[in-house]
């Protein structure tokens, strides 16, 4: 092999190695995730520290959620329940940084939005008092009701007329029997909304607040206007709460065999060139 040929192959080798490293770097970036700060799917025996309410419900398929939450008193079929109020989660002493919060919100039964009967029905989610969701929701597609919420209008209150169930991520994901003694096969209708928000935290306690605000129908046992949410009217539940620190990426690595595999195609090209040159 001539000296010139060897010099030509050295840059080729470098280029092949660089290409392999570039691909490996791309995979590394793709697999890197923000560092998790808090994760709770409420299954099994979860740590419920920091929660104001710890009621959990397991549906007929074994899926467990936080809730189902009533926030007004009432009774039906010989059962009674008391008012709940806002549900809060406090994560003490959280360092300053850029964070992301995600969760699944389940809105169950009627939820009447605005513009039609028995409305307005709002849901509100806030982080340290700053609202990220504050809008009406309707579970009644095909009705004359509207819904303020959409992924683009999470703070619309009742000023935007989206169609009912806009932005939902699943219908009847939960398989819930209404109450003991219900007819065989009776199920509670529900919509899931998968929420994702990022925010800057200045340090100290992080407080998440979840609140349903619904209009009581005539005859409801309720003493304040925004009382809402009995199990058999506009209840709600949460699942899969996660908080990630976007300021502190989690470490991620590409396994060494995979990294080597990325380089093989480049080295094979060099070998082929060498055989061609020798021939």
Phi, psi and omega in degrees: 000134182284161177297321180298319181296320179297319179296325178292326184281334179297311175300324179297319178295317179298317179297319179296317179296319179297319179297316179297318179294324179297317178295317179299320178296321179296317178295322180297316179295322182292328184270346180292139180231159174296152182289124179289135178256321181207133178221130178211117175259002173065014177274159174065236179239075186287156173283114183258020177301137177093349181270137177285333180227140184236011178299132176231152180231134176252125184278183185292346177259006178087008177276127182253135179234162172276121188122197008278139190255124166264147172235015168221153180281156179181182178205150177200142176051037178082357177260150177224158180212157182254170180291149180252299184094187181300145174255126183237152171231128181243125176249104190285148170061037181284133183294154175300147178164186179255122188235164176229134177238137177222150178194161172259127176253127176252122175252124196242140180068219203292307183039101194259009175054230175213160176094353179231216181284149163058042187230168010268155176238114184252155163231142183230135173230131181224155177241114183049041176089350178268119183287139173244335170228128175202087188200163175280153176228141176232132177262021190235070176302143180088356179269182176271013180275161175235166179229126178289325185287140161207166177303336180267346182228058184288345182246025188285348188053238178242032185261353179238136184258073172281159176289152179306143177069016176302132176084006180289157180246013177167142178249133180054041174295321175274137179250091187244131172277133187307305179191167181303133180091004178293156177301150180303132178085356180292134181225155179267122179292144179204150174242142176255138173237123180264109187262145178210122181219151173241154185203160176259132181246130183276359182108154182098196184294137173257125182238118174259135179234133179239129186213126171264136181230103183237156182274122181289136175283166180303133178091351177295145177276096187206138186251348178232156186297311180268073182254314171049177159059068163263163187303333187254015178228278180234063178278173181207167181207164180235155174206157170055050176284133180217136174237127181240145176268106180284347179278346186226085182300141175289149177288141178216147181220151174267126181306142184305316179302322179293322178298317179296323181297329179293333183274341185302314180302319179295317179293326179295324178297317179297317180298319180296318178298320181296317178297321180295319180293321180292327180286000000 
